[in-house]
Amino acid sequence: MATKTHAAYGDSTNMIQQAVGLFAAHMQRNSTIARLTGKMPKGTAGAEATIRKQSSATMPIVRCQDLTKQKGDEVSFHLVNPVGAKPIMGSRQAEGRGTGIGISEGRLRVNQARFPIDLGDAMTSIRNPVDLRSLGRPIAQSLMDRYIDQSLFVQMAGARGYHNNIDWVVPTDADVDFDEILVNAVKAPTRNRHFIADAGSIRPFVDAVGSGALDVATTDLLKMDVVDALRTTLEQVTLPPPAVIFEGDKAASDSPLRVLLVSPAQYNSFATDTSFRQLQASAIARASQANQHPLFLGEAGLWNGILIIKMPKPIRFYAGDTIKYCAAYDSDSESSVTVPEAFGSKYAIDRAILLGGQAVAEALAASDKSGIPFFWSEVQLDHKDKVELLIGTIRGTSKIRFEVDTGAGKQFTDYGVMALDTAVPIIGERQ
C-alpha cells in the first residue's frame, strides 16, 4: 500500500504538521539567543513535567512553555529575597525570634504575533522565474526568528536604541506600534545595574551635565581594563547576577562565568588589544570543560571570568538621541539624558549587556490552532486565484526585576543583567 508523504492543500493535519516543523526549527536553530537558553527538561516524570516545562534557571534566558488550557495571559515568577541574620548562641531563647522570609513577584504577559506573506496569484506564478510558494515558508520563519531574537535583546538591554536597517524587525520606540510589538514594557536598567565606561574604568550611569547631555567622552571605549573594572564591581555589589552554568561545565563551581554581549563595534575595539588572541584561546580551552558548548567557539574571548560574545547588531544611540535611566535606587521611575552632539557622525554610544542566570523570562503559550506556541496558516483568496501564508506565535518576554531588600534598604534590581554603555567609533551617518 502506498504511503502518503505529503499533505495536500486543505488537508486537516497540514497546519499542525507545518506548525510543529516551524517550532522545532526555531528551537533548534544555531543562534546567539538559542545558545543563551537552557534545554527543556526531558522525560515524563508526572503530568507537570509534560504540561508545564521550564528551561534551566542557570542560563540567561529562562523559557517557560505552558501548554495548559487555563485562562489568562500572564505568567508570574518569584524571588526569595536575601536573608541576613546572626546566630543565637548558647542557652539564649531562640523561639519566636525567627528571621522572616521576603518574597518578591514579577509578571509578564503573552500576546499573539503574526507575519502574513503574500505568495501572489495565478499570473504571478506564470511571470515569476522562482516558485514563491516554496520561498514563503523560510521567509516567514526568518521573520519570526528575528522578531523573537530581537525582542529578547531589547528586553535584556532595557532599550531598543536607534540603529535601524532592514535587518531589524522590531521598530524603534518612535513607531506607534512599538509597545504592542514588545508586549511587555521595555524597562531602563535599574540604578544598581547601569554603568558607563569612564577613562579606562566604569562608574554608575549618572545624571546629565548642565546642557542635558551625558557626561561621556569619545575615548571612553570598551577595553580590557574596563572589563576588569566590571568584574571588580560584580564582586562588590549586593546580589550580583548569578553565574551562568553551562550544561556539563566541570569548572562552573571553581571558576564562575558571566556572559558579556557586545556590539560589533565594541568587539572590534576590544579585539585590538594585543592579548586578545590569548582570550580567544582561553574561551576554546574552557569549551573543552563545558561539553564544547558552541557559545565558546564562535567570535568569543574569555577574560577574568567574563565570556565576551559579539551580538548580531548593536543597541546604539547616536548624537542627540535620548537614553533612559533610573535616577534612584528605590524607584524604577525613568529619567532621560541625551548623547552629546559633539559625537557627530563619527561616534555613538553602544550598550554592552552583561548576563547572568535568569536575566530574562520568555513565556510560550499554546495556540488553540495547533496546541503548541507556533501556528501556521495558508489560505486561498479571490476564488482561489491568490494565496497568502501566515506564521504566528503566542509568547511574551520580560526582564526579570525584583524589589530586593538588601538589608540597608530596598532597591529595584534587574536580577540577572547589567548594562554597560561605552563610546564607539562608527562609519557614516545613522542607519
Buried (B, 14 or more C-beta within 10 A) or exposed (E): EEEEEEBEEEEEEBBBBBBBBBBEBBBEBEBBBBBBBBEBEEEEEEEEBEEEBBBBBBBBBBBBBBBEEEEEBEBEBEBEBEEEEEEEEEEEEEEEEEEEEBEBEBEBBBBEBEBEBEBBBEEBBEEEEEEBBEBBBEBBBEBBBBBBBBBBBBBBBBBBBBBBEEEBBBBBBEEEEBEEBBBBEBBBBBBBBBBBBBEBBBEBBBEBEEEEBBBBBBEBBBBBBBBBBBBEBBEEBEBBBBBBBBEEBEBBEEEBBBBBBBBBBBBBBBBEBEEBEEBBEBBBEBBEBBEEBBBBEEBBBBBEBBBBBBBBBBBBBBBBBBBBBBEEBEBBEEEEBBBBEEBBEEBBBBBBBBBBBBBBBBBBBBBEBBEBBBBBBBEBEEEEEBBBBBBBBBBBBBBBBBBBBBEEEBBBBBBBBBBBBBBBEBEEEBB
